[in-house]
Amino acid sequence: MYKLLAMDIDDTILPRRGVISERNKRAVKAAQEAGIYVTLATGRGFHGSDTVRRELGIDGLIINYGGAMINFGATGKPFFVTKLESETVVEILDLAEGMGLHVHLYQGDEIVYEHEHTYGTLYSQALDLPARIEPNIRRMHWDNVPKVLIITEPERVPDLLPFFREKLYGKAAVSASSPGFIEFNKIGANKGTALKMIADHIGVERGEVAAVGDNTLDIEMIEWAGLGCCVEDGNEEVKRAAKLIVPSCREDGVAYLIENYLLKEA
């Protein structure tokens, strides 16, 4: 029986420019009523994920910033926190600025970037996050930065990912999430390690864990879970790592997983 389910948000349970379907909501509720511990595992910060958390009635631990933080859902207080070294943060900022890419860092739920940019404005508005322009961002010391995010045109990501992975080898983990998003976390801080921490905390074995996602930010989580799943329209590398391919986000892949595997097992 599966006792723990971790779900990515964007393009997994929440379609782009869409809403969570009633079928997905019912399935999540049914899983919870069956005694399954349901959590979110997202690249978003706590504030940016809180609307989804409340909509799904998830009050337990949730994974934020791609595994860089775990927070208590009901209070928003941290359970586990990591941070990037300030020198690494500045190096990422320098590389991105030199290539004309929008890049921002996080201070709590506030995003900070060097100069006005359409991508920064749209991101802040979409997640209702406070944003601050800091012209000296690349000359400052930064503490408590869980994640740095580059936003660019989606077609550039396949070329930029290996570039940044080479440049930051041994300094930061580099992943893709939503289309056009490149995420930088502390090495070893990923959704997989965070999910293991939650499983250990609530006394659940690896084989009793299911996880579902769509992009490379989810790959460690999908590889670690006893039943690691990818939605049908997900990243090809992630699909190869998954034990199960479920229908796409818009076809309610999360509900399919719960109805046909988790609840039947329960």
Secondary structure as UniProt FT lines:
FT   STRAND          4..7
FT   TURN            11..13
FT   TURN            16..17
FT   HELIX           22..33
FT   TURN            34..35
FT   STRAND          37..41
FT   HELIX           46..56
FT   STRAND          61..64
FT   HELIX           65..67
FT   STRAND          69..72
FT   TURN            73..75
FT   STRAND          78..81
FT   HELIX           86..98
FT   TURN            99..100
FT   STRAND          102..107
FT   TURN            108..109
FT   STRAND          110..113
FT   HELIX           118..127
FT   STRAND          131..133
FT   TURN            135..136
FT   HELIX           137..139
FT   STRAND          148..151
FT   HELIX           154..156
FT   HELIX           157..167
FT   TURN            168..171
FT   STRAND          173..176
FT   TURN            179..180
FT   STRAND          181..185
FT   TURN            187..188
FT   HELIX           191..202
FT   HELIX           206..208
FT   STRAND          209..213
FT   HELIX           216..218
FT   HELIX           219..224
FT   STRAND          227..231
FT   TURN            232..233
FT   HELIX           236..241
FT   STRAND          244..246
FT   HELIX           249..251
FT   HELIX           253..257
FT   HELIX           258..262
FT   HELIX           263..265
//
